[in-house]
């Protein structure tokens, strides 16, 4: 649970630094445009989906191996 809280806080701080003008000026950041977000999500989404599919198959394989070991 602490990891989830830490990730949410980190993400929130990033948004504050990028989208609140006072902090954006201090850190020298600029917000992404809509097109930038579309490109970013378009590149990242297939990677995330592929990783999730790999995890599904890895879990199936692990469960199958455990089942076989229990039968022995």
N, CA, C and O of each residue as an XYZ file, in Angstrom:
288
protein
N       0.821     -1.200      0.000
C       0.000      0.000      0.000
C       0.864      1.263      0.000
O       0.520      2.273     -0.614
N       1.996      1.175      0.708
C       2.876      2.343      0.747
C       3.432      2.668     -0.644
O       3.637      3.834     -0.980
N       3.669      1.644     -1.435
C       4.178      1.863     -2.786
C       3.150      2.613     -3.626
O       3.511      3.522     -4.374
N       1.893      2.252     -3.516
C       0.827      2.930     -4.264
C       0.746      4.394     -3.834
O       0.622      5.284     -4.675
N       0.815      4.639     -2.539
C       0.776      6.018     -2.031
C       1.967      6.806     -2.550
O       1.815      7.954     -2.968
N       3.147      6.206     -2.529
C       4.347      6.884     -3.019
C       4.247      7.204     -4.500
O       4.653      8.284     -4.928
N       3.714      6.285     -5.286
C       3.554      6.517     -6.722
C       2.562      7.646     -6.964
O       2.807      8.516     -7.799
N       1.450      7.643     -6.246
C       0.446      8.707     -6.402
C       1.006     10.062     -6.011
O       0.745     11.062     -6.680
N       1.772     10.100     -4.935
C       2.370     11.370     -4.515
C       3.380     11.867     -5.537
O       3.416     13.056     -5.854
N       4.195     10.966     -6.048
C       5.176     11.338     -7.058
C       4.496     11.876     -8.311
O       4.905     12.900     -8.859
N       3.460     11.181     -8.757
C       2.714     11.620     -9.941
C       2.085     12.992     -9.695
O       2.120     13.860    -10.567
N       1.514     13.182     -8.515
C       0.889     14.464     -8.177
C       1.917     15.595     -8.163
O       1.653     16.685     -8.670
N       3.072     15.334     -7.589
C       4.111     16.363     -7.568
C       4.585     16.711     -8.973
O       4.864     17.873     -9.268
N       4.676     15.711     -9.836
C       5.055     15.988    -11.224
C       4.023     16.899    -11.893
O       4.381     17.844    -12.597
N       2.752     16.609    -11.669
C       1.706     17.443    -12.259
C       1.763     18.868    -11.718
O       1.586     19.827    -12.468
N       2.007     19.005    -10.429
C       2.117     20.345     -9.826
C       3.269     21.110    -10.456
O       3.119     22.275    -10.824
N       4.420     20.454    -10.581
C       5.598     21.124    -11.135
C       5.378     21.527    -12.591
O       5.849     22.583    -13.012
N       4.689     20.726    -13.346
C       4.518     21.007    -14.775
C       3.372     21.988    -15.031
O       3.502     22.863    -15.886
N       2.256     21.863    -14.312
C       1.058     22.606    -14.690
C       0.744     23.830    -13.834
O      -0.140     24.603    -14.202
N       1.423     24.041    -12.719
C       1.229     25.268    -11.948
C       2.332     26.241    -12.355
O       3.515     25.962    -12.164
N       1.941     27.381    -12.915
C       2.922     28.301    -13.508
C       4.082     28.686    -12.588
O       5.223     28.771    -13.043
N       3.811     28.919    -11.305
C       4.871     29.295    -10.375
C       5.972     28.238    -10.342
O       7.154     28.561    -10.457
N       5.581     26.987    -10.186
C       6.559     25.896    -10.131
C       7.162     25.611    -11.506
O       8.344     25.282    -11.610
N       6.362     25.734    -12.548
C       6.875     25.510    -13.901
C       7.996     26.486    -14.219
O       8.977     26.126    -14.870
N       7.848     27.723    -13.757
C       8.884     28.728    -14.001
C      10.153     28.386    -13.211
O      11.261     28.489    -13.738
N       9.990     27.986    -11.966
C      11.150     27.634    -11.135
C      11.914     26.454    -11.739
O      13.143     26.478    -11.815
N      11.183     25.426    -12.167
C      11.833     24.220    -12.683
C      12.078     24.270    -14.190
O      12.736     23.381    -14.732
N      11.569     25.280    -14.868
C      11.791     25.425    -16.304
C      11.095     24.357    -17.129
O      11.658     23.841    -18.095
N       9.860     24.026    -16.742
C       9.114     22.994    -17.469
C       8.004     23.619    -18.295
O       7.581     24.748    -18.044
N       7.544     22.871    -19.277
C       6.376     23.284    -20.058
C       5.436     22.087    -20.175
O       5.892     20.948    -20.273
N       4.136     22.340    -20.166
C       3.188     21.225    -20.270
C       3.196     20.610    -21.667
O       3.523     21.275    -22.650
N       2.833     19.342    -21.738
C       2.731     18.675    -23.031
C       1.458     19.124    -23.741
O       0.428     19.358    -23.108
N       1.542     19.238    -25.040
C       0.361     19.561    -25.832
C      -0.492     18.312    -25.999
O      -0.074     17.208    -25.647
N      -1.674     18.496    -26.533
C      -2.558     17.344    -26.771
C      -1.890     16.339    -27.713
O      -1.956     15.130    -27.492
N      -1.248     16.853    -28.763
C      -0.564     15.951    -29.710
C       0.581     15.195    -29.043
O       0.803     14.018    -29.325
N       1.308     15.879    -28.157
C       2.378     15.205    -27.426
C       1.824     14.062    -26.576
O       2.413     12.983    -26.524
N       0.692     14.298    -25.910
C       0.065     13.251    -25.090
C      -0.408     12.090    -25.946
O      -0.268     10.930    -25.558
N      -0.966     12.395    -27.107
C      -1.428     11.334    -28.009
C      -0.253     10.458    -28.448
O      -0.357      9.232    -28.458
N       0.850     11.085    -28.806
C       2.043     10.334    -29.217
C       2.580      9.509    -28.054
O       2.920      8.338    -28.224
N       2.656     10.116    -26.876
C       3.180      9.426    -25.697
C       2.334      8.210    -25.342
O       2.868      7.122    -25.125
N       1.025      8.389    -25.283
C       0.135      7.280    -24.951
C       0.158      6.227    -26.064
O       0.112      5.025    -25.799
N       0.231      6.693    -27.300
C       0.277      5.761    -28.429
C       1.509      4.874    -28.422
O       1.450      3.721    -28.849
N       2.616      5.400    -27.945
C       3.843      4.600    -27.860
C       3.843      3.741    -26.599
O       4.292      2.595    -26.635
N       3.346      4.279    -25.485
C       3.412      3.560    -24.210
C       2.356      2.463    -24.085
O       2.631      1.418    -23.496
N       1.173      2.673    -24.619
C       0.076      1.718    -24.438
C       0.410      0.314    -24.949
O       0.173     -0.659    -24.233
N       0.948      0.180    -26.153
C       1.275     -1.181    -26.607
C       2.312     -1.874    -25.719
O       2.256     -3.089    -25.530
N       3.245     -1.113    -25.180
C       4.259     -1.688    -24.302
C       3.603     -2.219    -23.032
O       3.905     -3.328    -22.592
N       2.712     -1.433    -22.446
C       2.012     -1.851    -21.229
C       1.144     -3.072    -21.513
O       1.149     -4.030    -20.740
N       0.408     -3.045    -22.603
C      -0.448     -4.178    -22.945
C       0.368     -5.444    -23.186
O      -0.007     -6.520    -22.719
N       1.462     -5.328    -23.899
C       2.320     -6.481    -24.146
C       2.853     -7.039    -22.830
O       2.884     -8.254    -22.636
N       3.268     -6.164    -21.937
C       3.769     -6.599    -20.640
C       2.685     -7.329    -19.846
O       2.971     -8.326    -19.185
N       1.456     -6.846    -19.906
C       0.358     -7.506    -19.204
C       0.080     -8.893    -19.793
O      -0.183     -9.834    -19.044
N       0.133     -9.031    -21.097
C      -0.038    -10.343    -21.723
C       1.069    -11.301    -21.310
O       0.811    -12.474    -21.043
N       2.298    -10.806    -21.257
C       3.421    -11.642    -20.824
C       3.190    -12.115    -19.392
O       3.443    -13.278    -19.077
N       2.713    -11.227    -18.522
C       2.436    -11.623    -17.136
C       1.338    -12.678    -17.055
O       1.424    -13.606    -16.251
N       0.310    -12.539    -17.882
C      -0.774    -13.533    -17.884
C      -0.226    -14.904    -18.246
O      -0.527    -15.885    -17.567
N       0.569    -14.989    -19.298
C       1.121    -16.272    -19.717
C       2.128    -16.815    -18.708
O       2.205    -18.024    -18.490
N       2.899    -15.919    -18.093
C       3.856    -16.365    -17.077
C       3.127    -16.939    -15.865
O       3.559    -17.947    -15.307
N       2.033    -16.312    -15.454
C       1.245    -16.835    -14.332
C       0.654    -18.203    -14.671
O       0.662    -19.115    -13.845
N       0.146    -18.334    -15.882
C      -0.402    -19.632    -16.297
C       0.670    -20.710    -16.243
O       0.427    -21.809    -15.745
N       1.833    -20.400    -16.746
C       2.931    -21.366    -16.751
C       3.340    -21.706    -15.321
O       3.555    -22.875    -15.002
N       3.447    -20.713    -14.471
C       3.812    -20.949    -13.079
C       2.764    -21.799    -12.377
O       3.111    -22.739    -11.663
N       1.500    -21.486    -12.569
C       0.426    -22.271    -11.950
C       0.438    -23.717    -12.450
O       0.204    -24.652    -11.684
N       0.707    -23.883    -13.723
C       0.775    -25.233    -14.291
C       1.933    -26.018    -13.670
O       1.780    -27.193    -13.339
N       3.075    -25.380    -13.515
C       4.223    -26.050    -12.901
C       3.926    -26.403    -11.445
O       4.252    -27.501    -10.993
N       3.313    -25.486    -10.717
C       2.953    -25.768     -9.324
C       1.968    -26.932     -9.238
O       2.094    -27.787     -8.362
N       0.998    -26.966    -10.135
C       0.025    -28.047    -10.141
C       0.718    -29.386    -10.373
O       0.421    -30.374     -9.701
N       1.655    -29.409    -11.341
C       2.388    -30.647    -11.626
C       3.235    -31.083    -10.445
O       3.337    -32.276    -10.157
N       3.849    -30.112     -9.751
C       4.671    -30.462     -8.584
C       3.822    -31.028     -7.452
O       4.254    -31.944     -6.752
N       2.634    -30.496     -7.269
C       1.739    -31.003     -6.228
C       1.271    -32.421     -6.526
O       1.041    -33.208     -5.608
N       1.133    -32.745     -7.803
C       0.683    -34.071     -8.197
C       1.763    -35.128     -7.982
O       1.448    -36.307     -7.822
N       3.008    -34.728     -7.976
C       4.133    -35.690     -7.837
C       4.284    -36.172     -6.431
O       5.172    -36.976     -6.146
